Amino acid sequence: MADMGAFRDAVTAWAAGGPGGPAHELAARLSVRTAVLLEGPSDSAAVDALAARHGRDLAAEGICVLPMGGAMSVGRYASLLGPSGLDLRLTGLCDEREQGFYVRALGRADAAPDGLFVCAADLEDELIRALGVTRVRELVEAEGDQRPLQTFLRQPAQQDRTAQQQLRRFFGTKKGRKIHYGRVLVEALDPARVPAPLAGLFASL
């Protein structure tokens, strides 16, 4: 049976230059209505974790959470999924430094997003601020990463950074770590402390 993962794979292949037929067929079969354009898989992990906490099955609601592999791909995805392609409702989450690029790329595709939610630095930074440095360090220890963190913090390049900056950088030092902590940090959030960009995105879905 077709699922949203198959649709996501078909769109990714289409964006890479493959045929669009499979994506069109799956979009119709799955009644896809919304695409959430995200920069990468760590953002996707966070959105999926928040959906799980709220007991929502986004795929069953016709919502595709779509990591694009970087902000530079937003124009391509918008042209395929927006008015000139599958004509889906578009929304998304991006870093502040990428906001202008998103807006321009989406405008060129005549695909103004139905809500573009902007993180001050990135989503990890938003989550660290929401939880606080002490709580994040407790989570790192609980996940068995205390020793790698201590080794990382001894590096000369980290000495002039704030504790929040150090943690944010640490999550990006090993493949898969940002994805893992995207889920872990969201699962640890007090419901009243969900960062505004993530809460706004989720409320719009």
N, C-alpha and C positions, 0 to 999 in steps of 0.2 A: 504494500500500500504506500502511495506517495506520502511524504511528510515534508515539513517545512525545511528540514535539513537538505533534502533533495532539491527543493526550490532554491535555497541559498547557494548550493553548489552549482546549479544551472546558471544562476545570475552571475556568479563569480567567473565561470567559464565564458559566458557571454561577454562580460566586461573585458576579458582577456583576448577577445577576438573570435570566439567560437560562435556557433549558430544560436539564434535567439529562440528558435522553435521550442526547445524543451522548457525554457522559462515561461513562455506564453502558455503552453499546455498545462504546466503545473500551477501557474497562477490562477487559471480558470478552475482547475480541479479542486484546489485548496481554498478557493474564494479569498485569495490574498487581497487585502484592502489597504494595508499600511506597510511602509518600509521605514525602519529606524536606521538611519545611516550613522555608523560609528567608525571611528578611526581604526580601532584594532580590537583584538580578542579580549584584552583585559577589560575594556569598556563593556563588551558583550557579556562577559562573565558577571560583571557587577549588575547589569540590567536583569539578567536571568535570575541572579540570586535575590534581587529585590522582588521580582515577580513571584518567585517561589515563596517568599516570606508573606506575601499578600494572598497566596493561594490562587494565583492567576496563571492560566495556561495561555500565554500570548499566541502561540502557534494556532491553538484551537480558535482564537479570536480573529484569526486572519492577519496577525501582525508578524512580520519577519524582522527579526533583529539581525542586522547585517553588518559585520565588520568588513571594511573595505580594503584593509591592508595599507592604510595611510591616507592622510587628508588630500593628497594630490590626486586621488582617484574620485573625488566627489563629483566632479563635472561629468565624468564618464558614467557613473552610476545614476546620476540624476537624469541624464539624457535617455538612459535605457528604461528607467523606472517611472519617470515623470510623465508630463502630458504628451510628449512625442513618442513614448514607448508604451509601457504597461498602464500608464495613467493611474498609478497608485498615489495615495496620500503619503507625503514625505515629511518626516520629522528627523531630528538628529541631535547629537551631542558632540561638541567640539571644544578644543582648547582655545583660550582667548587669542593666542597668537595666530590661530588659523581662521578666526571668525570672518575676517574680510575675504579670505580666499573662498570660503564656503559660500558667502553671500554672492560674490561675483560669479562663481561657477554655476550656482543654482540659477542665478538670473539669466545667464547665457542659455540655459536649457529651458527657460520659461517654466522653471519648477521651483518657485519660491516655497520654502519649507513651511509646513503648518506647525510652526514652533521650532526654533533652533535654540538649544539650551547650551550655555557657554560656561565652561569651567575657568576659574581664574588662572591657573597654571595648567593643570590637567586633573583628571578625575582622582588619581591617587592622592594628589595634594589636597583636594577637597575632602576626601575621606579621612586623611590623617588629621586635618584640622577639626573635623567633626568629632572624631573619637578622642583626640588628644594624644600627645606623644607617649605618655605613660601607658595608656591602654594599648596603643599600637605595639609598644615594646613587649607588653605582656602577651599579646597575640603572637608575636614573632617567637617568643620563647615557647609558647604552647605548641607552635607548629614545628618545633625542633630546629629553629634557625638562629638560636641565640649565639652559638659559636661562630657561624659565618658572619653574623652582624658585628660581633666584637672584632673579628679580624678586619672587616671592612672599615670600621670606625678608626682603626689604628693607622690607616693610610694617610700620608701627609696631605693629600688633596682634600680630605674631609675635615681638616682641623678648623678651617675658617667658615664652615657651613653651619647653619642652625640645625638643631636636632630634627626639625621637620624636613629640612632639605636633605639631610643625611638619610633619613628613612625613605624618602621618595626616591633618592638615587639608588639605595640598596635594592629596592624592589625591581629595578631594571638591570641588575648586574648578572642575572642568570636567566637563561631561556626558560620561559614558563612561569617564572616567579611572579611577574605582574599579573598574569592570568589567575594564578592561584590566590594571590592576596586580593584581587578584585572581588572574588567571592567571599573570602574570609572577613575582610573589613566590612563589607555590606552586611553579612550575617551577624556581626557584632554590634551594629548600630542600634541605638535607642530609636524607636520609630519617630520620635519627635526631633531627632537630630540628623535626619537624612539631608545631605547637602542640597541646597536649593536647585542647582541645575538638574540633578538626578531626580529629585522629587517632582520638579516641574515637568520633566520628560515623562515620567511615569504617570502623572496625573493627566497628561494629554492623550494617553493611549486608550 
